[in-house]
């Protein structure tokens, strides 16, 4: 990383630390603009399901026929795929434009699927409780100072003994060379353990990739299979 990039990352970190609410509003406005743009086509926008999600379903780790919350649902590809597998689904995203897109794209599906605007960085957020949750790329874009709130909100939404599948990018790829949130696999595992450890037991943590569309390379990631602790209330 160049000196200029390092200085820019340090400045961004300082701004996020001293003005977290302003930084969060700015980030949210950016996503609103992106999801409102019909031409927006990020590399991870694909109808192909994660192999980890398929495993979670086939193994029964996600109980069949029970509610799944799709965290940071974007345009709802994961939510719609889950609904096709006969799961009732709640897709959540903090972008109103993203949720409007989801509702439009899913209007004729005829499945048990709902979409709601929800900001996981809001300490007062309350979500329905579900036995299964998946995050395929939301958490790793949240600034570090908001991640404890995210973890607490996810814990509130996970039934005791329920399962949370987190796909978190390491950003160890030349495409992301200037991304401040990049972590090696050992660093990321330690970070996830410290962030979610009060609420979840990590059953497995394995190298993975976040599925990409056909024109793009997949993102290196780690799949975290977590179980909600029965003796760790989030309130």
C-alpha positions as CSV (number, residue, x, y, z in Angstrom):
1,X,0.0,0.0,0.0
2,X,1.4,3.4,-1.0
3,X,2.1,6.1,1.6
4,X,-0.8,8.2,0.2
5,X,-3.2,5.3,0.6
6,X,-2.1,4.6,4.2
7,X,-2.6,8.3,5.1
8,X,-6.0,8.3,3.5
9,X,-7.0,5.2,5.4
10,X,-5.8,6.7,8.7
11,X,-7.7,9.9,8.0
12,X,-10.9,7.8,7.2
13,X,-10.4,5.9,10.5
14,X,-10.0,9.1,12.4
15,X,-13.2,10.6,10.9
16,X,-15.2,7.4,11.7
17,X,-13.9,7.5,15.3
18,X,-14.6,11.1,16.0
19,X,-17.8,11.5,13.9
20,X,-19.4,8.0,13.9
21,X,-23.0,9.1,13.3
22,X,-22.1,11.4,10.5
23,X,-19.9,8.7,8.9
24,X,-22.8,6.2,9.2
25,X,-25.3,8.6,7.6
26,X,-22.8,9.3,4.8
27,X,-22.2,5.6,4.1
28,X,-26.0,4.9,4.2
29,X,-26.6,7.7,1.6
30,X,-23.9,6.2,-0.6
31,X,-25.7,2.9,-0.6
32,X,-29.0,4.6,-1.3
33,X,-27.5,6.2,-4.4
34,X,-26.0,2.9,-5.6
35,X,-29.2,0.8,-5.1
36,X,-31.3,3.6,-6.7
37,X,-29.1,3.3,-9.9
38,X,-30.6,0.7,-12.2
39,X,-27.1,0.2,-13.8
40,X,-25.5,-0.7,-10.5
41,X,-24.1,-4.2,-10.8
42,X,-21.6,-5.2,-8.1
43,X,-19.4,-8.2,-8.5
44,X,-21.3,-10.2,-5.8
45,X,-24.7,-9.7,-7.4
46,X,-25.5,-13.2,-8.5
47,X,-28.3,-15.7,-8.5
48,X,-25.9,-18.5,-7.7
49,X,-26.2,-19.5,-4.0
50,X,-23.3,-19.9,-1.7
51,X,-22.2,-23.5,-1.3
52,X,-22.2,-22.9,2.5
53,X,-25.9,-22.0,2.3
54,X,-26.7,-25.1,0.3
55,X,-24.8,-27.2,3.0
56,X,-26.6,-25.4,5.8
57,X,-29.9,-26.4,4.2
58,X,-29.0,-29.9,3.1
59,X,-27.5,-30.8,6.5
60,X,-30.5,-29.5,8.4
61,X,-28.4,-26.8,10.1
62,X,-31.0,-24.4,8.9
63,X,-34.2,-26.1,9.9
64,X,-36.5,-26.7,6.9
65,X,-39.6,-24.6,6.7
66,X,-38.6,-22.2,9.5
67,X,-37.9,-18.5,9.2
68,X,-34.5,-17.3,7.8
69,X,-33.4,-13.7,8.1
70,X,-31.3,-12.5,5.2
71,X,-29.1,-9.7,6.6
72,X,-28.1,-7.0,4.2
73,X,-30.2,-8.5,1.4
74,X,-29.3,-6.0,-1.3
75,X,-31.6,-6.8,-4.3
76,X,-32.8,-10.0,-2.6
77,X,-31.1,-12.8,-4.6
78,X,-30.4,-14.9,-1.5
79,X,-33.9,-14.2,-0.1
80,X,-35.6,-15.3,-3.3
81,X,-33.5,-18.4,-3.6
82,X,-34.3,-19.3,0.0
83,X,-38.0,-18.8,-0.7
84,X,-37.8,-21.1,-3.6
85,X,-36.5,-23.8,-1.2
86,X,-39.7,-23.4,0.8
87,X,-38.3,-21.2,3.6
88,X,-40.2,-18.3,4.9
89,X,-37.8,-15.4,4.6
90,X,-37.3,-11.9,6.0
91,X,-34.8,-9.8,4.0
92,X,-33.5,-6.7,5.7
93,X,-31.3,-3.8,4.5
94,X,-30.8,-0.3,5.6
95,X,-31.3,1.0,2.1
96,X,-34.8,2.0,1.3
97,X,-34.0,1.8,-2.4
98,X,-32.7,-1.7,-2.0
99,X,-35.9,-2.9,-0.2
100,X,-38.1,-1.2,-2.8
101,X,-36.1,-3.1,-5.5
102,X,-36.6,-6.4,-3.6
103,X,-40.3,-5.9,-3.2
104,X,-40.7,-5.1,-6.9
105,X,-38.5,-8.1,-8.1
106,X,-40.3,-10.5,-5.7
107,X,-43.9,-9.3,-6.3
108,X,-44.9,-12.2,-8.5
109,X,-43.0,-14.9,-6.7
110,X,-46.0,-16.1,-4.6
111,X,-43.7,-17.2,-1.7
112,X,-43.6,-16.5,2.0
113,X,-41.1,-13.6,1.6
114,X,-41.0,-10.2,3.2
115,X,-38.6,-7.3,3.0
116,X,-38.1,-4.5,5.6
117,X,-35.8,-1.5,6.0
118,X,-33.6,-2.1,9.1
119,X,-30.5,-0.4,10.3
120,X,-28.3,-3.0,12.2
121,X,-26.2,-0.1,13.5
122,X,-29.2,1.3,15.4
123,X,-28.8,0.3,19.1
124,X,-32.6,0.4,19.5
125,X,-33.4,-1.9,16.6
126,X,-35.7,-4.8,17.3
127,X,-36.2,-7.6,14.8
128,X,-38.3,-10.7,14.8
129,X,-36.6,-13.8,16.3
130,X,-35.5,-16.5,13.9
131,X,-33.8,-19.8,14.2
132,X,-31.6,-19.1,11.2
133,X,-29.8,-16.0,9.8
134,X,-27.4,-15.4,7.0
135,X,-25.1,-12.5,6.2
136,X,-23.4,-12.9,2.8
137,X,-21.5,-9.6,2.9
138,X,-23.1,-6.9,5.1
139,X,-21.0,-7.1,8.3
140,X,-17.6,-6.6,6.6
141,X,-18.7,-3.2,5.2
142,X,-19.7,-1.9,8.6
143,X,-17.2,0.4,10.3
144,X,-15.5,-1.2,13.3
145,X,-17.0,1.1,15.9
146,X,-20.5,0.0,14.9
147,X,-19.8,-3.7,14.9
148,X,-20.5,-4.4,18.5
149,X,-24.0,-2.9,18.0
150,X,-24.5,-5.1,14.9
151,X,-23.5,-8.2,16.9
152,X,-25.9,-7.4,19.7
153,X,-28.7,-6.7,17.2
154,X,-28.1,-10.1,15.5
155,X,-28.0,-11.8,18.8
156,X,-31.4,-10.3,19.7
157,X,-32.8,-11.6,16.4
158,X,-31.4,-15.2,16.8
159,X,-33.4,-17.7,18.8
160,X,-31.6,-19.4,21.7
161,X,-29.5,-22.2,20.2
162,X,-30.2,-20.8,16.7
163,X,-27.7,-20.6,13.9
164,X,-26.0,-17.7,12.2
165,X,-24.0,-18.2,9.0
166,X,-21.6,-15.2,8.3
167,X,-19.6,-14.9,5.1
168,X,-17.0,-12.2,5.8
169,X,-14.4,-11.1,3.2
170,X,-10.8,-10.8,4.1
171,X,-10.2,-8.2,1.3
172,X,-6.9,-9.9,0.8
173,X,-7.0,-9.3,-3.0
174,X,-5.4,-6.7,-5.3
175,X,-8.8,-5.4,-6.1
176,X,-9.2,-4.2,-2.5
177,X,-5.6,-3.1,-1.8
178,X,-6.6,0.2,-0.4
179,X,-9.5,-1.0,1.7
180,X,-9.0,-0.1,5.3
181,X,-10.9,-3.1,6.6
182,X,-8.7,-5.8,5.1
183,X,-7.6,-8.5,7.6
184,X,-5.6,-11.7,7.2
185,X,-7.4,-14.9,8.0
186,X,-6.0,-15.2,11.6
187,X,-6.7,-11.5,12.2
188,X,-10.3,-11.9,11.0
189,X,-10.9,-15.0,13.0
190,X,-9.7,-13.2,16.2
191,X,-11.9,-10.1,15.3
192,X,-15.0,-12.2,14.8
193,X,-14.4,-14.1,18.0
194,X,-14.0,-11.0,20.1
195,X,-17.0,-9.2,18.4
196,X,-19.5,-12.1,18.5
197,X,-18.1,-14.2,21.4
198,X,-20.4,-12.7,24.1
199,X,-23.4,-14.0,22.2
200,X,-22.4,-16.9,19.9
201,X,-20.2,-20.0,19.9
202,X,-18.2,-20.4,16.7
203,X,-18.8,-23.9,15.6
204,X,-16.7,-23.7,12.4
205,X,-14.5,-21.1,10.7
206,X,-13.4,-22.1,7.2
207,X,-11.9,-20.5,4.2
208,X,-14.5,-19.5,1.6
209,X,-15.2,-17.2,-1.3
210,X,-18.2,-14.9,-1.7
211,X,-19.8,-16.0,-4.9
212,X,-19.5,-13.5,-7.8
213,X,-21.2,-13.0,-11.1
214,X,-19.7,-14.6,-14.2
215,X,-17.7,-11.6,-15.2
216,X,-15.9,-11.1,-11.9
217,X,-13.6,-13.0,-9.5
218,X,-15.0,-14.2,-6.2
219,X,-13.9,-12.5,-3.0
220,X,-11.7,-14.4,-0.6
221,X,-13.6,-14.8,2.7
222,X,-14.1,-16.9,5.8
223,X,-17.4,-18.7,6.5
224,X,-18.3,-18.6,10.2
225,X,-20.9,-21.0,11.5
226,X,-22.2,-19.7,14.8
227,X,-24.6,-21.0,17.4
228,X,-26.5,-18.6,19.7
229,X,-25.5,-19.1,23.3
230,X,-28.4,-20.0,25.6
231,X,-27.0,-18.2,28.6
232,X,-26.0,-14.9,26.9
233,X,-28.9,-12.4,26.6
234,X,-28.3,-9.5,24.3
235,X,-30.5,-6.9,26.1
